[in-house]
Amino acid sequence: MLKILTSIDNILYYPILIIIMAAGGLWFTGRTRCVQIRKFKESCKLIVEKPTRGAKVSSFQALMVSTASRVGTGNIIGVSTAICLGGPGAVFWMWFMCIIGAASAFIESTLAQIFKQRDKGGGCYGGPAFYIQRVVKGRRWLSILFCFFLLATYAFGFQLLCSFNLQSSFAAYSFYDPKTTPAIVGAVLALLTGYCLFGGGKRILRLTEVVVPFMGLFYVAVALIIIFAHIRFIPTMFAEIFRDAFNFRAIFGGMSGSCLIYGIKRGLYSNEAGVGSAPNASASAEVSHPVKQGLVQTVSVYIDTMLLCTATALMCLSSGVRHAPETSGAPYVQAAISTVFGKAGPVFITVAMAMFAFTTLLGNLYYTDNALTYMNHNKKPSKRFMNVFYIACVAVIFIGAVIPMDAAWAFADISMGGMTLINLPCCLVLSSFALKALKDYEAQEKQGKDPVFTASGIGIPEEEENYWR
């Protein structure tokens, strides 16, 4: 089974997804005239813009939901794995995919806003399923397939990985027993998640909502301390990153295991740009113009990759600790942090991993609820069904702690790749709507107005069911 998953994984990313993602990101970057760069300052201002009167979900809240899903164990373990298995050059390709991927994030989140619907309570909802449906002339089959991959990714693939990544951080301790410790960690994590899913654990949730943002900032601070402690290695570190990134003889000699492919895979796993996950949160924000939320979502991609992933990468590479396949994952990061903080280093990584993993496990299920609602003709499934579904999710968390690393990564890569394979081409087909919205937004800005959107302004018929009519 592992060989089958690995074979599918390799073919899916090279040559299929690498071409689609690069072409899509570059196309969106060119057509928007690098909107993710030239409007970065404005994007940051929009994050703190006051929500529209009576708004149930602000732009900032939608950003936090998508960022909570993006920021997780992948920022630590994913980066470590990419460097150890693909080489230091993977860091450059993460940066590259982040920059062009931010344009994809802008397009998909703007489209989610344009085609969102109004609920009975006056709020709004939507996501890729709604704009994908438009591509196939109102038929639901492609949207249903997308939702299937979304469920496979966020209810199973990413849950497996979160659980595995957390238990792997305990391998640095003397009490770790590979036969029993993973099962114990998986059981505790599954029980805590189940407790919260079934209505309990409100205090735990409130605590993590407060602690995790500070943990993220503290993590970056710790990384900076380690980087400056090894400041003499920084020139060598950057030289190694760029030399390995452009070693095309090595890349094309073993493409599937190269820094290029690992950089793209782990970058996509971490920031999810173009995957079609963040638009589910973006659609719920009530803003005066879809482009505002599209711009805000580009910041989320930068926070994830350029801040947190880069912190991990530079911390590890500057430490002087040897990177090798046998140290991939938590051991490499823990060894790097131990060079400055000694025995306290691995403990800090374990605590950070626990916080990130727990909130990610719960945050992922926000997207699954949206998918299940769409598949049930925009009605929330019955309580009995949701209870069975949550029990299955809890079981997956336990299984993730005890399965091999390669199996967990391969399953998550394939399911996430399936989402991207549907979402990005549909974004390309519908990109004219997002580009018209951007043109409308900028035209109103030049007139000194706070941009306000109408669906008819970009060619959507007034009689069509839409939030903006």
C-alpha positions as CSV (number, residue, x, y, z in Angstrom):
1,M,0.0,0.0,0.0
2,L,2.8,2.4,0.9
3,K,4.5,1.8,-2.5
4,I,1.2,2.5,-4.3
5,L,0.6,5.7,-2.4
6,T,4.2,6.8,-3.0
7,S,3.9,6.1,-6.8
8,I,0.7,8.1,-7.1
9,D,2.2,10.9,-5.0
10,N,5.3,11.2,-7.2
11,I,3.3,11.2,-10.5
12,L,0.7,13.6,-9.2
13,Y,3.3,16.3,-8.2
14,Y,5.7,15.7,-11.1
15,P,4.8,16.5,-13.8
16,I,1.1,17.3,-13.3
17,L,0.8,19.6,-10.3
18,I,4.1,21.3,-10.6
19,I,3.0,22.5,-14.1
20,I,-0.5,23.5,-13.0
21,M,0.6,25.3,-9.8
22,A,3.5,27.2,-11.4
23,A,1.5,28.1,-14.5
24,G,-1.5,29.2,-12.5
25,G,0.6,31.2,-10.0
26,L,2.6,32.9,-12.7
27,W,-0.5,33.6,-14.8
28,F,-2.4,35.2,-11.9
29,T,0.7,37.2,-10.9
30,G,1.0,38.6,-14.4
31,R,-2.7,39.2,-15.0
32,T,-3.1,41.0,-11.6
33,R,0.2,42.9,-12.2
34,C,1.8,41.4,-9.0
35,V,-1.2,42.4,-6.8
36,Q,0.2,40.3,-4.0
37,I,3.3,42.5,-3.9
38,R,2.2,46.0,-5.1
39,K,-0.7,46.1,-2.7
40,F,0.9,44.4,0.3
41,K,0.8,47.6,2.4
42,E,-2.9,48.0,1.6
43,S,-3.5,44.3,2.5
44,C,-2.1,44.9,5.9
45,K,-4.3,47.9,6.5
46,L,-7.4,46.0,5.4
47,I,-6.8,43.4,8.2
48,V,-7.7,46.0,10.8
49,E,-10.4,47.7,8.9
50,K,-13.6,47.9,10.9
51,P,-16.3,45.4,9.8
52,T,-19.4,46.5,8.0
53,R,-22.4,47.4,10.3
54,G,-23.9,44.3,11.8
55,A,-21.3,42.0,10.3
56,K,-21.3,38.5,11.9
57,V,-17.8,37.6,10.6
58,S,-15.2,40.4,10.1
59,S,-12.4,40.3,7.6
60,F,-9.9,39.8,10.4
61,Q,-11.9,36.9,11.9
62,A,-12.0,35.1,8.5
63,L,-8.2,35.7,8.2
64,M,-7.7,34.1,11.7
65,V,-9.7,31.0,10.7
66,S,-7.7,30.5,7.6
67,T,-4.4,31.3,9.3
68,A,-5.2,28.9,12.2
69,S,-5.6,26.1,9.6
70,R,-2.4,27.1,7.7
71,V,-0.2,27.5,10.8
72,G,0.4,24.1,12.3
73,T,2.9,21.3,12.6
74,G,3.8,21.7,8.9
75,N,5.6,24.9,9.8
76,I,8.0,22.9,11.9
77,I,8.0,19.3,10.7
78,G,7.1,20.0,7.0
79,V,10.1,22.4,6.7
80,S,12.5,20.0,8.5
81,T,11.4,17.1,6.2
82,A,11.8,19.1,3.1
83,I,15.4,20.1,4.0
84,C,16.4,16.7,5.2
85,L,14.9,14.8,2.3
86,G,15.2,17.4,-0.5
87,G,18.1,19.6,0.5
88,P,18.5,23.2,1.6
89,G,17.4,24.4,-1.8
90,A,13.8,23.4,-0.9
91,V,13.7,26.6,1.2
92,F,14.1,28.8,-1.9
93,W,11.4,26.9,-3.8
94,M,9.1,27.4,-0.8
95,W,9.7,31.1,-1.0
96,F,9.1,31.1,-4.7
97,M,5.8,29.2,-4.4
98,C,4.8,31.4,-1.6
99,I,5.2,34.6,-3.7
100,I,3.4,33.3,-6.8
101,G,1.0,31.3,-4.7
102,A,-0.2,34.4,-2.9
103,A,-1.6,35.5,-6.3
104,S,-3.5,32.2,-6.5
105,A,-4.8,32.9,-2.9
106,F,-6.0,36.3,-4.0
107,I,-7.9,34.9,-7.0
108,E,-9.6,32.0,-5.1
109,S,-10.6,34.1,-2.1
110,T,-12.0,36.9,-4.3
111,L,-14.0,34.4,-6.3
112,A,-15.3,32.9,-3.1
113,Q,-16.5,36.4,-2.1
114,I,-18.0,37.1,-5.5
115,F,-20.1,33.9,-5.7
116,K,-21.0,33.6,-2.0
117,Q,-24.7,33.2,-0.8
118,R,-26.7,34.9,1.9
119,D,-28.0,32.7,4.7
120,K,-31.4,33.0,6.5
121,G,-29.8,34.9,9.4
122,G,-28.5,37.6,7.2
123,G,-24.9,36.3,7.2
124,C,-23.0,34.8,4.2
125,Y,-21.4,31.5,3.2
126,G,-19.7,30.0,0.3
127,G,-16.4,28.6,-1.0
128,P,-14.9,26.7,-3.9
129,A,-17.8,24.4,-4.2
130,F,-20.0,27.3,-5.2
131,Y,-17.8,28.8,-7.9
132,I,-16.7,25.4,-9.2
133,Q,-20.3,24.6,-9.8
134,R,-20.5,27.6,-12.1
135,V,-17.7,26.1,-14.3
136,V,-19.8,23.1,-15.2
137,K,-23.0,25.2,-15.8
138,G,-24.7,24.7,-12.5
139,R,-24.2,20.9,-12.2
140,R,-22.9,19.7,-8.9
141,W,-20.7,16.7,-9.8
142,L,-17.4,18.5,-9.9
143,S,-18.1,20.4,-6.7
144,I,-19.1,17.1,-5.0
145,L,-15.8,15.6,-6.1
146,F,-13.9,18.6,-4.7
147,C,-15.7,18.2,-1.4
148,F,-14.8,14.5,-1.4
149,F,-11.1,15.4,-1.7
150,L,-11.6,18.2,0.9
151,L,-13.0,15.7,3.4
152,A,-10.2,13.2,2.6
153,T,-7.6,16.0,3.2
154,Y,-9.0,17.8,6.3
155,A,-10.9,15.0,8.1
156,F,-8.2,12.3,7.4
157,G,-5.0,13.3,5.6
158,F,-4.0,16.4,7.7
159,Q,-5.4,14.8,10.9
160,L,-3.1,11.8,10.3
161,L,-0.1,14.1,9.8
162,C,-0.9,16.3,12.8
163,S,-1.0,13.3,15.1
164,F,2.1,11.7,13.7
165,N,4.1,14.9,13.8
166,L,3.2,15.5,17.4
167,Q,4.1,12.0,18.6
168,S,7.4,12.2,16.7
169,S,8.5,15.2,18.8
170,F,8.6,12.8,21.9
171,A,11.3,10.7,20.3
172,A,14.0,13.0,21.7
173,Y,13.2,11.9,25.3
174,S,14.7,8.9,27.1
175,F,11.2,7.6,28.1
176,Y,10.2,7.2,24.4
177,D,9.3,3.7,23.5
178,P,8.4,3.3,19.8
179,K,6.0,0.4,20.7
180,T,3.9,2.2,23.3
181,T,4.6,6.0,23.3
182,P,3.0,6.8,19.9
183,A,-0.2,5.0,20.9
184,I,-0.3,6.8,24.3
185,V,0.2,10.2,22.6
186,G,-2.4,9.4,19.9
187,A,-4.9,8.3,22.5
188,V,-4.5,11.4,24.7
189,L,-4.7,13.7,21.6
190,A,-7.8,11.8,20.3
191,L,-9.6,12.0,23.6
192,L,-8.9,15.7,24.0
193,T,-10.1,16.5,20.5
194,G,-13.2,14.3,20.9
195,Y,-14.0,16.0,24.2
196,C,-14.0,19.4,22.5
197,L,-15.9,18.1,19.4
198,F,-18.8,16.7,21.5
199,G,-19.4,20.0,23.3
200,G,-16.9,20.0,26.1
201,G,-13.5,21.5,26.6
202,K,-14.6,25.2,26.2
203,R,-12.0,26.3,28.6
204,I,-9.3,24.3,26.7
205,L,-10.5,26.0,23.4
206,R,-10.4,29.5,25.0
207,L,-6.9,28.8,26.4
208,T,-5.5,27.7,23.0
209,E,-7.1,30.6,21.2
210,V,-5.1,33.0,23.4
211,V,-1.9,31.0,23.8
212,V,-1.3,29.8,20.2
213,P,-0.8,33.3,18.7
214,F,1.7,34.1,21.4
215,M,3.3,30.8,20.9
216,G,3.7,31.6,17.3
217,L,5.4,34.9,18.1
218,F,7.5,33.3,20.8
219,Y,8.6,30.6,18.3
220,V,9.8,33.2,15.9
221,A,11.7,35.0,18.7
222,V,13.4,31.8,19.7
223,A,14.3,31.1,16.1
224,L,15.9,34.6,15.8
225,I,17.9,34.0,19.0
226,I,19.3,30.8,17.5
227,I,20.0,32.5,14.1
228,F,21.9,35.4,15.8
229,A,23.8,33.0,18.0
230,H,25.2,31.4,14.9
231,I,25.5,34.6,12.9
232,R,28.9,33.6,11.5
233,F,27.2,30.8,9.6
234,I,24.5,33.0,7.9
235,P,26.5,33.8,4.7
236,T,27.3,30.1,4.3
237,M,23.7,29.2,4.9
238,F,22.3,31.4,2.2
239,A,25.0,30.3,-0.2
240,E,24.0,26.7,0.4
241,I,20.3,27.4,-0.1
242,F,20.8,29.2,-3.5
243,R,23.5,26.8,-4.7
244,D,21.3,23.7,-4.0
245,A,18.2,25.4,-5.4
246,F,19.8,26.0,-8.8
247,N,21.7,22.7,-9.0
248,F,19.6,21.6,-11.9
249,R,21.8,18.6,-12.7
250,A,21.0,17.1,-9.3
251,I,17.3,18.2,-9.5
252,F,16.7,16.6,-12.9
253,G,18.8,13.6,-12.0
254,G,16.3,12.7,-9.3
255,M,13.2,14.9,-9.8
256,S,10.8,13.2,-7.4
257,G,13.2,13.5,-4.5
258,S,14.7,16.9,-5.4
259,C,14.7,20.1,-3.5
260,L,12.3,21.5,-6.1
261,I,9.6,19.0,-5.6
262,Y,10.0,18.9,-1.8
263,G,9.9,22.7,-1.6
264,I,6.7,22.8,-3.6
265,K,5.1,19.9,-1.7
266,R,5.9,21.1,1.8
267,G,5.2,24.8,0.8
268,L,1.8,23.8,-0.5
269,Y,1.1,21.7,2.6
270,S,2.0,24.6,4.8
271,N,0.4,27.7,3.1
272,E,-2.4,25.9,1.2
273,A,-2.4,28.6,-1.6
274,G,-4.5,27.5,-4.5
275,V,-5.7,24.4,-2.6
276,G,-9.2,25.7,-2.1
277,S,-9.4,25.6,1.7
278,A,-9.0,29.2,2.8
279,P,-11.9,30.4,0.5
280,N,-14.3,28.6,2.7
281,A,-13.4,31.0,5.5
282,S,-13.0,34.0,3.1
283,A,-16.6,33.7,1.9
284,S,-17.9,34.1,5.4
285,A,-16.4,37.6,5.9
286,E,-18.7,40.6,5.3
287,V,-16.8,43.3,3.5
288,S,-17.9,46.0,1.1
289,H,-15.9,44.6,-1.8
290,P,-14.7,41.0,-2.6
291,V,-11.2,42.3,-3.5
292,K,-10.7,43.4,0.1
293,Q,-10.8,39.8,1.4
294,G,-8.7,38.6,-1.5
295,L,-6.0,41.0,-0.5
296,V,-6.3,40.1,3.2
297,Q,-5.8,36.4,2.3
298,T,-2.4,37.1,0.7
299,V,-1.1,38.2,4.1
300,S,-2.1,34.8,5.6
301,V,0.1,33.1,3.0
302,Y,3.0,35.4,3.9
303,I,2.6,34.9,7.6
304,D,2.7,31.1,7.2
305,T,5.6,30.7,4.8
306,M,7.7,33.9,4.9
307,L,7.5,34.2,8.6
308,L,7.0,30.8,10.4
309,C,8.4,28.4,7.8
310,T,11.4,30.7,7.2
311,A,12.0,30.9,10.9
312,T,12.2,27.1,11.1
313,A,14.4,26.8,8.0
314,L,16.9,29.5,9.0
315,M,17.1,28.3,12.6
316,C,17.9,24.7,11.5
317,L,20.4,25.6,8.7
318,S,22.3,28.2,10.7
319,S,22.7,25.9,13.7
320,G,25.3,23.8,11.9
321,V,23.4,20.5,12.7
322,R,23.8,18.0,9.9
323,H,20.6,17.4,7.9
324,A,20.0,13.9,6.7
325,P,17.0,11.6,5.9
326,E,17.3,9.8,9.2
327,T,16.9,13.1,11.2
328,S,14.0,14.4,9.2
329,G,11.0,15.7,11.1
330,A,11.1,16.8,14.8
331,P,14.6,15.4,15.6
332,Y,16.3,17.9,13.2
333,V,14.5,20.9,14.7
334,Q,15.1,19.7,18.2
335,A,18.8,19.2,17.6
336,A,19.0,22.7,16.1
337,I,17.3,24.4,19.0
338,S,19.4,22.4,21.5
339,T,22.6,24.0,20.3
340,V,21.6,27.2,22.2
341,F,18.9,26.1,24.7
342,G,20.3,22.7,25.7
343,K,17.8,20.3,27.1
344,A,15.1,22.9,27.3
345,G,15.0,23.2,23.5
346,P,13.3,19.9,22.7
347,V,10.7,20.6,25.5
348,F,9.9,23.9,23.8
349,I,9.4,22.3,20.4
350,T,7.1,19.6,21.9
351,V,5.0,22.3,23.7
352,A,4.8,24.4,20.5
353,M,3.9,21.3,18.5
354,A,1.2,20.3,20.9
355,M,-0.4,23.8,20.7
356,F,-0.2,24.0,17.0
357,A,-1.4,20.4,16.4
358,F,-4.4,20.7,18.7
359,T,-5.8,23.9,17.2
360,T,-5.1,22.6,13.7
361,L,-7.0,19.4,14.4
362,L,-10.1,21.4,15.4
363,G,-9.6,24.1,12.8
364,N,-9.5,21.6,10.0
365,L,-13.0,20.4,10.9
366,Y,-14.4,23.9,10.2
367,Y,-13.8,23.2,6.5
368,T,-15.2,19.7,6.6
369,D,-18.5,21.1,8.1
370,N,-18.8,23.4,5.1
371,A,-18.2,20.6,2.6
372,L,-20.7,18.3,4.3
373,T,-23.3,21.1,4.3
374,Y,-22.8,21.6,0.6
375,M,-23.0,17.9,-0.2
376,N,-26.3,17.8,1.8
377,H,-27.9,20.5,-0.5
378,N,-26.8,23.4,1.8
379,K,-28.4,21.8,4.9
380,K,-26.4,20.8,7.9
381,P,-26.3,17.0,8.3
382,S,-28.2,15.4,11.1
383,K,-26.8,15.3,14.6
384,R,-26.5,11.5,14.5
385,F,-24.5,11.7,11.2
386,M,-22.2,14.4,12.6
387,N,-21.6,12.3,15.8
388,V,-20.6,9.3,13.7
389,F,-18.4,11.5,11.5
390,Y,-16.7,13.0,14.6
391,I,-16.1,9.6,16.0
392,A,-14.4,8.6,12.7
393,C,-12.2,11.8,12.9
394,V,-11.2,10.9,16.5
395,A,-10.2,7.4,15.4
396,V,-8.1,8.8,12.5
397,I,-6.2,11.0,15.0
398,F,-5.2,7.9,17.0
399,I,-4.3,6.0,13.8
400,G,-2.0,8.8,12.7
401,A,0.2,8.5,15.7
402,V,1.0,4.8,15.0
403,I,1.4,4.6,11.2
404,P,4.7,5.1,9.3
405,M,5.8,8.7,8.4
406,D,5.9,8.0,4.7
407,A,2.3,6.7,4.6
408,A,1.0,9.8,6.5
409,W,2.7,12.3,4.2
410,A,1.8,10.4,1.0
411,F,-1.9,10.2,1.9
412,A,-2.0,13.9,2.8
413,D,-0.1,14.9,-0.4
414,I,-2.5,12.9,-2.6
415,S,-5.7,14.2,-1.1
416,M,-4.5,17.8,-1.1
417,G,-3.2,17.4,-4.6
418,G,-6.7,16.3,-5.7
419,M,-8.2,19.5,-4.3
420,T,-5.6,21.6,-6.0
421,L,-6.1,19.7,-9.3
422,I,-9.8,20.7,-9.3
423,N,-9.6,24.2,-7.7
424,L,-6.8,25.9,-9.7
425,P,-8.1,25.1,-13.2
426,C,-11.5,26.3,-12.2
427,C,-9.9,29.5,-10.8
428,L,-8.2,29.9,-14.2
429,V,-11.6,29.5,-16.0
430,L,-13.3,32.1,-13.7
431,S,-10.4,34.4,-13.3
432,S,-12.0,37.1,-15.5
433,F,-14.5,37.7,-12.8
434,A,-11.8,38.3,-10.2
435,L,-9.8,40.5,-12.6
436,K,-12.9,42.6,-13.4
437,A,-13.5,43.0,-9.7
438,L,-9.9,44.1,-9.1
439,K,-10.3,46.6,-12.0
440,D,-13.5,47.9,-10.4
441,Y,-11.9,48.1,-7.0
442,E,-8.9,50.1,-8.3
443,A,-11.1,52.4,-10.3
444,Q,-13.1,53.3,-7.3
445,E,-10.0,53.8,-5.2
446,K,-8.7,56.3,-7.8
447,Q,-11.9,58.3,-7.3
448,G,-11.2,58.5,-3.6
449,K,-14.1,56.2,-2.7
450,D,-14.2,53.3,-0.2
451,P,-14.9,50.6,-2.9
452,V,-18.4,49.1,-2.9
453,F,-19.2,46.1,-5.0
454,T,-22.3,45.1,-7.1
455,A,-22.5,41.8,-9.0
456,S,-23.9,43.5,-12.1
457,G,-20.9,45.7,-12.3
458,I,-18.8,42.8,-13.5
459,G,-21.4,41.2,-15.7
460,I,-23.3,38.9,-13.3
461,P,-27.0,39.1,-14.1
462,E,-29.1,40.8,-11.4
463,E,-31.7,38.0,-11.4
464,E,-29.0,35.4,-10.5
465,E,-29.1,34.3,-6.9
466,N,-26.1,36.0,-5.3
467,Y,-25.2,37.8,-2.1
468,W,-24.3,41.0,-4.0
469,R,-27.5,41.4,-6.1
